[in-house]
């Protein structure tokens, strides 16, 4: 890591005036990075996350910003290894171009306190919990269903927002699974549109109180927690159910912002 910073400092003196944006993937146990080459200081960063470094020649400072991290789950059963590898590379490229940091599924699994059932990878709630355990922002699930002989494949994309706890966007598209170039082209386009749709979706904050406190709060079938409660949600009209244990009545207050 010291060699990388020393190289960057040496190269910075030869850069034109302005800013240089660099991305360092912290996948090899690197945890500290000096912010300013003239006054080094540690910056704690999570292994597996990416940080964007901007150099300002005018102030000779290195400015850092940790990118939002996405747990990536890919299911491409039956595809040729070369096509699977190409799809994985496309997903990584699109995420990084959108200033997002792909996070390996294996690393997230290694951080879990106990073994997860195989069904976890099919459950949105379980995947969101897995992402939260590693302080990740999103879960991206990509799958390609193999078609009957001669039919088109079905590419499915789902982006879960770990903070909101619900899907942020999803899409489906038909594509010829046997045509590797076409599949990667469809994935590139669909994933870019999926991320744009998720970014455009407005958020709000749900606040629920009750008298007495301790009432369960549900949004649809999902248990959000107990009052008093503050929860990030998607903006819009929400159907919230508030109930005390035993069906007791409670005076409630619901607000949003």
N, C-alpha and C positions, 0 to 999 in steps of 0.2 A: 504494500500500500504506500509506503514511504517513497518507493521508486516512482510510482505513478504520480504522486503529488509533486515530487521534484521535477519530473518531466514536464508536468503541466506548468509549473512556475517558470521553467526555462523557456518553454514554447510561448508563454504569455508575453514575454518581452518582445517577441517578433511579430505579434499580431497587430493588425491595423486597429485604429481607435474604434471603440464600440464594444460589443458584447459577443462572447463565444459561448454557445450553449453546448454542453456535453452531458452525456448520460453514462453513469457508471452503474453497472449491474452488480449488486452486492450479493453474489451467490457463492462466495468462497470464504466466508467467515470474516470479511472485513467489516469493522464496526465503527471506526473513528476516522474523521476527515477534517483537517484544518479548514476553517472558514476563510481565513485571511492569511495569505502567505507572509505578510509582514508581522503578524501577531497570531501564531498558531494557537488554536484551541480546539478541544474535542467536540464532535457532533455525534450523538448517539443515533445509530441507524439500525433498523431491524434487518437481520440477514434474510435475503430473499427479496428485499425491496429494492427499488431503483431510486436514485436521487438525481435531479437535474442540477448541474453546476453551471452558473453563469459568471464569466469573468468580465469585470469592468476595468479596462486599462486605466481610465482616468483616476479611479480610487485605488487601483491595484488590489481589489478585493475579489474573493471568490464567494458568491452568494449561492445558497443551496435551497432546494425545495424538494421534499419527498413526494414522489408521485403517488396518486391513488393506485392501490393494488387490486388485481383481479385474479381470483382463484379460477383457473382454467380447467375444465373437465371436458375431454374430447372422447367421443365414442364413434369410431369408424370401423366397426367390425366387418371383415370380409374384403376390405380394400387392399390393393397392392401396397407393400411397405413404402415404395417411392411416393405413392399418392398420399398416404397417411402423413409422411414426413413433410410433403409439400403443403398440405392443409395446416399442419401445426405451424409451419413457418409463416404462412399467410396470416393466421390468427395473431401470431406474435407481432408481425410487422404492422398490422392494422391497429392493434392496441397501442403499440409504441408511438405510432404516428398520431394517435389521439391523446398522447401524453398520459398513458396508463401503463402500469407496471405488471406484466404477466407474472403470476405466482405459481410455482409448480405444485401440483396436487400431492405428489409424494412428500414434499416438505411439510405441507399442512397435515397430512396423515401422521407423520412422524411426531408432530407436536401434540397430538391428542393424548389425553390422559388414559384412555382405554381403547381397546380395539373396537372399531365401528363395524356394524353389520353391513353386508354387501348391499342391502336395500337402501342404505344411507344415500348412495349416489343417485338414487331415483327419487329421493324425497327433497323437496325444496326447503322444508323446515330444517332438515338435518344438514343440508349443504350450507344454509345460512349460519347455523350454529358452528359448523366447522370453520367458516370464514371468520366469524367473530372471535374464535379461539386464537387465531393468528393475527387479529386486528386488521383484517382485510376489509376492503370497501365493497367489493362486488364478487359475484360468482357468475362465470360465463359457462354455460353448458352448450356444447355443440355435438350434434349427432347426425349421422347419415344412415337412413334406413335403406337396406338393399331391396331393390324392386324384384318382382317376378321377372322371368326371362324376357328381355326385350322391352320392359317398362322403365319409366324414369325413376330415379331415386328421390327420396324426400329429405331435404336438408332442413333441420330444425335448429333454431337458435333461441336461447333463453338467457336473459340477463337479470340476475337477482340483486337487489340492493340490500346489503347486509344491515345497514343502519335503519332503513325503513322496515325491513323484514318481509318484503313482498317483491314480486316481479316488477322490474322497471320497464322492460320491453321484451317482446318476443316476435318471431317471424318464422315463416316456412317458405320454402321454395323448391320447385322441382328441378332436377338436374340429372344428366346422364352419368350414373355412377361409374360407368366404364371409361368415361372420357376424363382423364385426370386434369387436363388443362381447363376444360369447361367447369369442372367441379370447383377448382381453386378460384376461377374467375367469379363464379356465383358466390362463393363464400366471401371473397374480398368485398364485393358490392353489398351483399346482405349485412355483413358485420358492420361496415361503415354506416349504413342506414340505421341499424339497430342502436349503435352508440349515439348517433345524432338524436334519435327519438328519445332515448333515455335522458340525455342532457337537457332536452327541451321540456321535459315533464316537470311541472312546478311542485314544490314540496310545501308542506305546512306542518304546524305543531298542534297536536291534540292534547288538551288539558282536561282532566276529569277529577272532580272532587266529590266526596259524599259525606253524609253525616248519619251514622258514624262512619269512620274510615274503615278500609279493609274490604270494600266491595270488589268483586271480580269485574273486570272490564273486558268485554269481548267485541271484536270487530269481525262481524260475520261469524265463522267458526273458530277464529283465532283468538286465543287468550292473550291479551296484551299485558296483563298484570293486575295489580290491586291499587285502589285509591289510597292516597292521592297519586295521580299518575300524569306524567308528561311523556309523550311519545311522538317521534317524528313520523309523519304520514304523507301520503300524496294529497295535494290540495284538492278540494272538492267536497261534495256532500257525502257524509259518512253515516252509516247505520251502526250505532254503538249501543250495546246492551250492558247495563250495570245491574248487578245483583249481589245481595249479601248472602252469606251462607244460611241455609235453611229457608230461603225465600223471603226473608224479612224485608220490609220496606225501608227505603233510605231516601233522604233528600239529596238530590244530585245536582251538580253543576257541570256543564260541558262547554268548553270554549275552544277556539282554534285561531291560528294566526299564520 
